[in-house]
Amino acid sequence: MLVLLIFKILKDMMSKKNIALAIVIVLVVAGVAFLINKKNREQGYSVVYLTSGEVYVGKLTTIPDLQLRDSYILQVTKDEKDPTKNNFQLQPIKDALWAPKVLHFVKDNIVFYGPLMSNSKIAETLAAQGK
């Protein structure tokens, strides 16, 4: 009887240790996710290229999903003087009719994404606009 009581006490202690360990693991994972998300928000602009050929530029976060804030769409237009040449325009999403605060992307629709270099034409254009 005493052995069963000791076994039950040890089993209960192991359960509490496992629960405590699980809580610690969850807190560590949440902390790491928070730090990654914070780093992404502090980072400069990123580019997102979709399978549809659309190109978006903005502040990209990857947790909990791919989200783009303060975003622009890169539009290609033909040069009026020389139709063999293309011009590029950055159109703010906030000026669009549908004007969302945040764009959420489905990973299957993304060809690539990555941070803009500070000396790229787009980064220079955004810096000149005071963004």
N, C-alpha and C positions, 0 to 999 in steps of 0.2 A: 504494500500500500504506500509506504514511504517512497519507494522507488518510482511509483507511478506519479506521485505528487511532485517529486523532483523533476521527473521527465516533463510533466505538464508545465512547470515553472520555467524550465529551460526552453521549451517549445514556445511559450508566450514571450520570453525575452528575445528569442530569435525572430519572432514575428515583428516585435517592436523595432529590433535592429534593422530588419529588412525594410520596414516602413520608413524608418528614419533615413536609411540609405537611399531609398527611392525618392524621398523628398529632397535630399541633398542633390541627387543627380538631376532632378527636374529643375531645381534652382540654378544649378551650374549651366545647364543647357539654355535656360531662359536668359541668363546673364550673358552668355556668349552670343545668342541671337540678338539681344539688345545692343551689345557693343558693335556687332557687324552692321546692324541697321543704322546705328548712330554714325559709324564711319562712312557708310554709303551716303547718308544725308549731307555730311560735311564735304564730301567729295564734289568736284566740279561737275560740269555737264557730261553727259554720256550720249552716245548715238545708239539707236535701235533700228536694225534693218529687218523688215518683215518679208515673208514669202510672197506677198502681194506686190513687192517692189517699193512700198512706202518706206520713207526714212523719217524717223522722229528723233528729236534732240530734246533733252531735258535732264532734270535731276532724277536719277534712277535709284530705286531701292529694290532689293531682291528678296526681302523677307517681309511679310509672309508670302508674297507673290511678287511678280515683276510689276512695279508701279513707276509711272513717269509723272513727275510734277513739274510745274513751270515749263511746260513743253511747247515745242514748235514742230511744225511739219516742214520738211525740206521739199520744195516744189521745183520742178524743172520746167522752164518755159523756153520757147524758141526765141532767138534773138530777132527783133523786127528788122534790123538792117541786114543781117546775114543769117538766113534760115538754116544754114548748115551748122551754126553754133547754138549752144544752149546757154541759158542764164539760170542761175539758181536763186531762189528766194526762200527766206525763213519766215513762215507765217505763224504767228502765235496762235495756239489752240484756243486761247481765251477769246479771240476775235471770231472764232467759228460760230455758226448758228447753234451747234450742239454744245459748245463750250464746257466740257467737263473740268472739274477741279483736278482730277487724277485720271490717268489712263492706266487701265489694268490690261496686261498682255497675257495671252495664252502661250506657253512655252513652245508648243508645236508650231506656232506661226512665226517664230523668230528664227532668222537665219544666223544673225550674230548681234552682239551688243558689246559695248566697251566704252571706256572713258575717252573723252576728247583730249588731245594734246593741247596744252595752253597756247601753242603757236599755230594751231590750225586756223584756217580761214573762218570757220564757224565760230570757234572760241573767240577769235579776234573781233568778229562782228558782234557777238553777244557782249563782250567787254566794252566795245565802243558804245553800245546802247545802255551801258550802265547796269547790266544784269550780273 
